[in-house]
Amino acid sequence: MDEIDRTIINALQGGFPICDEPYRAAAQQIGLTEADLIARLENMLAAKTLTRFGPLYQIERMGGAFVLAALAVPEADYEQVTEQVNALPEVAHNYRREHALNMWFVLATETPEGIPAAIEKIERATGLKVHAFPKLKEYFVEMRLHA
């Protein structure tokens, strides 16, 4: 990652132009061409410097649902269960933790009814109980990291 990539990351955290040509407007703010900005974003995504570039939605306002979930996965089965869980389109993130509940993931569905259905799919596929932790209250924590 060079200084231009760092400038892009620092400039685009927490804000992206909403207009007819947002990449062009963002590029102009940084002093790049639109093509250069897009190419650099694609390169950072391909190199996994960035794991995601896009908006965050409040899915409930759009009629959907999400929930934090966890599994207690036997160590011998961890790789297989990871593949089973990650194969589902409803799984947004999956993280390993040092805890009895050692696999944590986010389920995101188009409707609230999709959550129990996704949990049932995971339990059927893995033979493990899914522990669901629905959001009780929304908090906004703005976090910007200087690259």
C-alpha positions as CSV (number, residue, x, y, z in Angstrom):
1,M,0.0,0.0,0.0
2,D,1.4,3.3,-1.0
3,E,0.6,6.9,0.0
4,I,-2.1,7.3,-2.6
5,D,-3.8,4.1,-1.4
6,R,-3.6,5.5,2.2
7,T,-5.1,8.8,1.0
8,I,-8.0,7.0,-0.7
9,I,-8.7,5.0,2.5
10,N,-8.5,8.0,4.7
11,A,-10.6,10.2,2.4
12,L,-13.4,7.7,1.8
13,Q,-14.0,6.4,5.3
14,G,-17.4,7.7,6.5
15,G,-18.3,9.5,3.4
16,F,-18.8,8.9,-0.3
17,P,-20.4,11.4,-2.7
18,I,-24.0,11.0,-3.5
19,C,-24.4,12.3,-7.1
20,D,-24.6,11.1,-10.7
21,E,-20.9,10.3,-10.9
22,P,-19.7,9.5,-7.3
23,Y,-16.4,7.9,-8.3
24,R,-15.5,10.9,-10.4
25,A,-16.4,13.3,-7.6
26,A,-14.4,11.3,-5.0
27,A,-11.4,11.0,-7.4
28,Q,-11.4,14.8,-7.9
29,Q,-11.4,15.4,-4.1
30,I,-8.3,13.2,-3.9
31,G,-6.6,14.5,-7.0
32,L,-7.0,11.4,-9.1
33,T,-8.8,10.4,-12.3
34,E,-12.0,8.3,-11.9
35,A,-10.3,5.4,-13.7
36,D,-7.3,5.6,-11.3
37,L,-9.5,5.6,-8.2
38,I,-11.6,2.6,-9.5
39,A,-8.4,0.7,-10.4
40,R,-6.8,1.3,-7.0
41,L,-10.0,0.2,-5.2
42,E,-10.1,-2.9,-7.3
43,N,-6.4,-3.6,-6.6
44,M,-6.9,-3.1,-2.8
45,L,-9.9,-5.5,-2.8
46,A,-8.0,-8.1,-4.8
47,A,-5.0,-7.8,-2.5
48,K,-7.3,-8.0,0.5
49,T,-6.0,-4.7,1.8
50,L,-9.7,-3.9,1.8
51,T,-12.2,-6.7,2.4
52,R,-15.2,-4.7,1.4
53,F,-16.0,-1.4,-0.3
54,G,-19.6,-0.3,-0.1
55,P,-22.4,1.2,2.0
56,L,-23.7,-0.2,5.2
57,Y,-27.5,-0.5,5.3
58,Q,-29.9,-0.6,8.2
59,I,-31.5,-3.8,6.9
60,E,-34.5,-3.6,9.2
61,R,-35.6,-0.4,7.6
62,M,-35.7,-2.3,4.3
63,G,-37.8,-5.1,5.7
64,G,-34.9,-7.5,6.3
65,A,-33.3,-8.8,9.5
66,F,-29.9,-9.8,10.8
67,V,-28.7,-11.4,14.0
68,L,-25.4,-12.3,15.6
69,A,-25.1,-16.0,16.0
70,A,-22.6,-18.5,17.4
71,L,-21.7,-22.2,17.5
72,A,-19.7,-24.4,19.8
73,V,-17.7,-26.3,17.2
74,P,-15.6,-29.3,18.1
75,E,-12.0,-28.6,17.0
76,A,-11.8,-31.7,14.9
77,D,-14.8,-30.5,12.9
78,Y,-14.0,-26.8,12.7
79,E,-12.8,-26.6,9.0
80,Q,-15.8,-28.7,7.8
81,V,-18.3,-26.6,9.8
82,T,-16.7,-23.4,8.6
83,E,-17.3,-24.5,5.0
84,Q,-20.9,-25.5,5.7
85,V,-21.7,-22.2,7.4
86,N,-19.9,-20.0,4.9
87,A,-21.7,-21.8,2.0
88,L,-25.0,-20.2,3.0
89,P,-25.8,-16.9,1.3
90,E,-27.3,-15.6,4.6
91,V,-23.9,-15.7,6.3
92,A,-22.4,-12.2,6.2
93,H,-19.3,-12.6,8.4
94,N,-17.7,-15.5,10.2
95,Y,-15.1,-15.2,12.9
96,R,-13.2,-17.7,15.1
97,R,-13.1,-16.9,18.8
98,E,-11.3,-18.3,21.8
99,H,-14.4,-19.2,23.7
100,A,-16.7,-22.2,24.2
101,L,-18.7,-20.6,21.5
102,N,-15.8,-20.5,19.1
103,M,-17.5,-19.6,15.8
104,W,-19.4,-16.3,15.5
105,F,-21.2,-15.1,12.4
106,V,-23.8,-12.7,11.2
107,L,-27.0,-13.9,9.5
108,A,-28.7,-11.4,7.2
109,T,-32.0,-12.2,5.5
110,E,-34.5,-10.4,3.3
111,T,-37.3,-10.9,5.9
112,P,-37.4,-11.5,9.6
113,E,-38.8,-14.9,8.9
114,G,-35.6,-15.8,7.1
115,I,-33.6,-15.8,10.3
116,P,-35.2,-19.0,11.8
117,A,-35.0,-20.7,8.4
118,A,-31.3,-19.9,8.1
119,I,-30.7,-21.1,11.7
120,E,-32.5,-24.4,10.9
121,K,-30.4,-24.9,7.7
122,I,-27.2,-24.5,9.7
123,E,-28.3,-26.8,12.5
124,R,-29.4,-29.4,10.0
125,A,-26.2,-29.2,8.0
126,T,-23.8,-29.1,11.1
127,G,-25.7,-31.0,13.7
128,L,-24.9,-28.2,16.1
129,K,-27.1,-25.8,18.0
130,V,-27.0,-22.2,16.8
131,H,-27.1,-19.6,19.6
132,A,-28.8,-16.5,18.2
133,F,-28.2,-13.0,19.8
134,P,-30.7,-10.6,18.2
135,K,-30.0,-6.9,18.5
136,L,-31.9,-5.3,21.3
137,K,-30.8,-1.7,20.7
138,E,-29.1,0.2,17.9
139,Y,-25.9,2.1,18.7
140,F,-23.9,4.1,16.2
141,V,-20.1,4.0,16.9
142,E,-18.2,5.9,14.2
143,M,-14.8,4.4,13.8
144,R,-12.3,5.8,11.4
145,L,-8.8,4.3,11.2
146,H,-5.9,6.4,9.8
147,A,-4.2,4.3,7.2
